[in-house]
Amino acid sequence: MEKIIELENINFSYGNFKAIDNVNIKIGNGIYGLLGPNGAGKTTLMKIILGFLKPSSGKGEILGFNIRENSITMKKKIGYVPEIDCLIPGMNGVALVSYLGELSGMSKQEAIKRAHEVLYYVGLEESRYRNVDTYSSGMKQRIKLATALVHDPELLFLDEPTSGMDPQARNEMLELINDISSKEAMNIIMSSHILPDIEKTCKNILIMNKGKIISEQQISDLNSKHFNVYEIKLKGDVKIFREKLPNCRIERGDKGVFRIQLPNDFPIYSIFKKAYEANVQIRYFRQSKVTLEDAFVTAIGEANAN
């Protein structure tokens, strides 16, 4: 597997606060999800990879380029969709995208031609001559994607790409991301706090917590992990039942079904014992499919416990 990103013992601090703590990662071709709670270090790590920040120690390569050299050639091979709006007021869609194409080294004629192509691709062909200031939140996310794609990068970073989108626009954006990854053979690193978005698009995940990479796994391997997740229906006082299981994660799902995640050493029969003690009836019980949220909560919980 070709290594797109390879980091070794990377550290970075803001004053006395250590934002990145001895990170070691090797990322190959494909689409990766970068997860973590607020303050985990995801954005700082992205900025280091993008060359915006230099690590205080450690070494690494991005697309074969040394991260400490801050190579302009390397940056020309990278596309970036930041979480915050980065649009230039007073420009229409074609003008903005073509301008950024020129900044990446394209000729003016080539940049304009490419701008029309990517705006059509992201679904903004009918709004390409509108001022970007008038775009909706969803349209602004699409125009940011267009600016990141105009120079046809080898590596694309997406930071909260569905932020501010309604459900339909969000699904369309996720379909675009999947299409880019599969048809364009483009490598993607996607950071999002919306875990279902990561599940729908990414094949691999990296979970960060307190500046460290605490878990690296494939989405397809989730169901092989032993998380002890079950679906149950209850009749009675659910609050009392919860109190009997303080170390178990219990969430209300659809149609009165609860999802309960048990510690690995928790015997299953104890659920029924605790239900009896709480004077609650279990009307339905089966093992559940493991979700990315289960893996995420488990990884963060184990890291904090250690």
C-alpha positions in Angstrom: 0.0 0.0 0.0 1.4 3.4 -1.0 1.8 5.7 1.9 0.1 9.1 1.3 0.8 10.4 4.8 3.4 9.1 7.1 4.0 10.9 10.5 6.5 9.8 13.2 6.6 11.1 16.7 4.8 14.4 15.9 4.4 16.9 18.7 3.0 20.4 18.8 2.1 22.8 21.6 0.2 26.1 22.0 2.3 27.6 24.8 2.0 25.1 27.7 -0.9 23.2 26.2 0.2 20.1 24.2 -2.2 19.9 21.3 -0.5 17.0 19.5 1.2 14.3 21.6 3.6 12.0 19.9 1.4 11.1 16.9 2.4 8.2 14.6 0.3 7.4 11.6 0.6 5.8 8.2 -2.2 6.5 5.8 -2.5 4.8 2.4 -4.8 5.3 -0.5 -8.5 5.7 0.0 -10.8 7.8 2.2 -10.2 8.1 6.0 -12.4 9.5 8.7 -10.8 11.6 11.4 -12.8 11.6 14.6 -12.5 13.0 18.1 -14.2 15.2 20.7 -13.8 18.9 20.7 -10.2 19.8 21.6 -8.9 16.4 20.6 -6.4 17.9 18.2 -8.0 17.1 14.8 -7.8 20.6 13.3 -4.2 21.1 14.6 -3.1 17.8 13.0 -4.7 18.9 9.7 -2.9 22.2 9.8 0.4 20.4 10.4 -0.2 18.1 7.4 -1.3 21.1 5.3 1.9 22.9 6.2 0.2 25.8 8.1 2.0 24.7 11.3 5.4 23.2 11.9 5.7 20.5 14.5 7.9 21.1 17.5 9.4 17.7 17.1 9.0 14.6 14.9 9.2 14.0 11.2 6.9 13.0 8.3 6.1 13.0 4.6 3.0 14.0 2.7 2.8 12.7 -0.8 6.5 12.0 -0.6 7.3 15.6 0.5 9.0 16.4 3.8 6.5 18.3 6.0 9.3 20.6 7.4 10.1 21.9 4.0 6.7 23.5 3.6 6.9 22.8 -0.2 4.8 24.9 -2.5 4.8 21.9 -4.9 3.3 19.8 -2.2 0.5 22.3 -1.5 -0.4 22.3 -5.2 -1.3 18.7 -4.9 -3.6 19.2 -1.9 -7.2 20.5 -1.7 -8.8 21.8 1.5 -12.4 22.5 2.5 -12.2 24.3 5.9 -15.1 24.3 8.3 -15.3 28.1 8.4 -16.4 30.1 5.4 -13.5 31.3 3.3 -15.2 33.0 0.4 -14.2 36.3 -1.1 -17.1 38.9 -0.9 -18.2 40.5 -4.2 -17.2 37.6 -6.5 -19.5 35.2 -8.3 -19.0 31.5 -8.3 -17.1 31.3 -11.6 -14.8 34.2 -10.7 -14.0 32.8 -7.3 -13.3 29.2 -8.4 -11.2 30.3 -11.4 -9.3 32.8 -9.4 -8.2 30.1 -6.9 -7.4 27.9 -9.9 -5.0 30.6 -11.1 -3.4 30.8 -7.7 -2.6 27.1 -7.9 -0.7 27.7 -11.1 -3.3 27.3 -13.9 -3.5 29.7 -16.8 -6.5 32.0 -16.8 -8.2 30.3 -19.7 -7.6 26.8 -18.2 -8.8 28.0 -14.8 -12.1 29.4 -16.2 -12.8 26.2 -18.2 -12.1 24.1 -15.1 -14.2 26.3 -12.9 -17.3 25.7 -15.1 -16.6 21.9 -15.0 -16.3 21.7 -11.2 -19.3 24.0 -10.5 -21.4 21.7 -12.8 -20.0 18.7 -10.9 -21.0 20.0 -7.4 -24.4 21.1 -8.6 -24.0 24.9 -8.8 -24.1 25.3 -12.6 -27.4 27.4 -12.4 -25.9 29.6 -9.6 -22.4 30.1 -11.0 -22.9 33.7 -11.9 -24.5 34.6 -8.6 -22.6 36.5 -6.0 -21.3 34.0 -3.5 -22.5 36.4 -0.7 -26.0 35.4 -1.6 -25.4 31.7 -1.4 -27.2 29.6 1.2 -25.2 27.6 3.8 -25.5 24.4 1.7 -24.4 26.2 -1.4 -21.4 27.7 0.4 -20.3 24.2 1.3 -20.5 23.2 -2.3 -18.6 26.2 -3.6 -15.9 25.5 -1.0 -15.7 22.0 -2.4 -15.4 23.3 -5.9 -12.5 25.6 -5.0 -10.7 22.6 -3.4 -11.2 20.5 -6.6 -10.4 23.0 -9.3 -6.7 22.1 -9.5 -7.4 18.4 -9.4 -5.5 17.6 -6.2 -4.1 14.2 -5.2 -5.1 14.6 -1.6 -8.3 16.3 -0.4 -9.0 17.4 3.2 -12.7 17.9 4.3 -13.3 19.6 7.6 -17.0 19.3 8.6 -18.1 19.2 4.9 -21.9 18.9 5.7 -22.0 21.7 8.3 -25.2 23.8 8.0 -26.8 21.5 5.4 -30.4 20.3 5.5 -30.9 16.5 5.3 -31.4 16.4 1.5 -28.4 18.6 0.8 -26.3 16.6 3.3 -27.1 13.3 1.5 -26.2 14.9 -1.8 -22.9 16.1 -0.4 -22.1 12.6 0.9 -22.9 11.1 -2.5 -20.5 13.7 -4.1 -17.7 12.7 -1.6 -18.3 9.0 -2.4 -18.2 9.7 -6.1 -14.9 11.7 -5.8 -13.3 8.9 -3.9 -14.4 6.1 -6.2 -14.3 7.7 -9.7 -11.6 10.3 -9.3 -9.3 7.9 -7.4 -8.6 10.9 -5.0 -7.4 10.3 -1.5 -9.5 12.0 1.1 -9.2 12.8 4.8 -12.6 13.8 6.3 -13.2 15.2 9.7 -16.7 15.3 11.0 -18.6 15.2 14.3 -21.6 13.6 12.5 -20.7 9.9 12.8 -23.3 8.6 10.3 -21.6 10.8 7.7 -18.3 9.0 8.4 -19.9 5.6 8.2 -21.5 6.4 4.8 -18.3 7.6 3.2 -15.1 6.3 4.9 -13.5 2.9 4.8 -11.0 3.6 7.6 -11.2 5.7 10.7 -8.7 7.4 13.0 -9.9 8.4 16.5 -8.1 11.2 18.4 -8.3 12.1 22.0 -6.2 14.6 24.0 -3.8 15.0 21.1 -3.2 11.3 20.6 -4.3 8.7 18.0 -6.1 6.2 20.2 -7.6 3.9 17.6 -7.2 3.1 14.0 -9.5 0.6 12.3 -11.5 -0.2 9.2 -15.3 0.4 9.2 -15.8 -3.1 7.8 -14.2 -4.6 10.9 -16.6 -3.0 13.4 -18.9 -6.0 13.7 -16.0 -8.2 14.5 -15.3 -6.2 17.6 -16.7 -7.4 20.9 -18.8 -4.5 22.1 -21.7 -6.5 23.7 -24.4 -4.2 22.2 -28.0 -5.3 22.5 -31.5 -4.0 21.6 -34.2 -4.4 24.2 -37.8 -3.3 24.8 -38.9 -2.5 28.3 -42.1 -2.2 30.3 -41.9 -0.3 33.5 -39.8 2.5 35.0 -36.8 2.8 32.7 -35.1 5.3 35.1 -34.9 2.8 37.9 -33.5 0.2 35.4 -30.8 2.7 34.3 -29.8 3.2 37.9 -29.3 -0.5 38.3 -26.8 -0.5 35.4 -24.6 2.6 36.1 -21.7 1.3 34.0 -23.7 0.5 30.9 -24.6 2.9 28.1 -28.3 2.9 27.4 -29.9 5.0 24.6 -33.5 5.2 23.5 -33.9 4.3 19.8 -36.9 4.1 17.5 -40.3 2.5 18.4 -39.5 2.1 22.0 -36.3 0.1 21.5 -33.3 0.8 23.7 -29.7 0.1 22.7 -27.6 -1.1 25.6 -23.8 -1.4 25.5 -22.4 -3.6 28.2 -18.8 -3.8 29.6 -16.9 -6.8 28.2 -16.9 -8.5 31.5 -20.6 -8.0 32.2 -22.6 -11.2 32.2 -25.6 -11.0 29.9 -27.9 -12.8 32.4 -27.4 -9.9 34.8 -29.5 -7.7 32.6 -32.5 -9.8 33.4 -31.6 -9.9 37.1 -31.3 -6.1 37.2 -34.7 -5.8 35.4 -36.3 -8.0 38.0 -34.8 -5.9 40.8 -36.2 -2.7 39.1 -39.6 -4.4 38.6 -39.2 -3.9 34.8 -40.2 -6.4 32.2 -37.9 -7.1 29.2 -40.3 -7.7 26.2 -37.7 -7.9 23.5 -34.0 -8.8 23.5 -31.4 -9.4 20.7 -27.8 -8.6 19.9 -27.5 -5.4 17.9 -25.3 -4.4 15.0 -22.3 -2.4 16.2 -22.2 1.2 15.0 -19.3 3.6 14.6 -20.7 5.5 17.7 -20.3 2.3 19.8 -16.6 2.1 18.6 -16.1 5.8 19.2 -17.6 5.9 22.7 -15.7 2.8 23.7 -12.3 4.1 22.4 -12.8 7.5 24.2 -13.9 5.8 27.4 -11.0 3.4 27.4 -8.5 6.2 26.7 -9.9 8.4 29.5 -9.9 5.5 31.9 -6.2 4.9 31.2 
